[in-house]
Amino acid sequence: MGLALAAVGNIGSSEIARDLASDVDRLLKAPNPYVRKKAALATIRMIRKCPERDLIDGFLPSIVSILLDKNHNVLLAGVSLVAAV
């Protein structure tokens, strides 16, 4: 999953970002902290490629849950995500 999220973030186009936004949002709530961190980093790159308001609004509830995470890696990725938004 980590490799797929990295691929979406690095080589995905804005159309792919819009199409996979719901899947990445689901992975922001995954039980594995590594997957949550990678999903947050992919979200940052997706928002930079496709800065539409409706795409960002779809991620807002998940961003709040990322900021309340106890894992420091996930929390750092969440703070970077908030800075990107």
Secondary structure, DSSP 4 states (H G I P E B T S, - for coil): -HHHHHHHHHH--HHHHHHTHHHHHHHTT-SSHHHHHHHHHHHHHHHHH---HHHHHHHHHHHHHHHT-S-HHHHHHHHHHHHH-
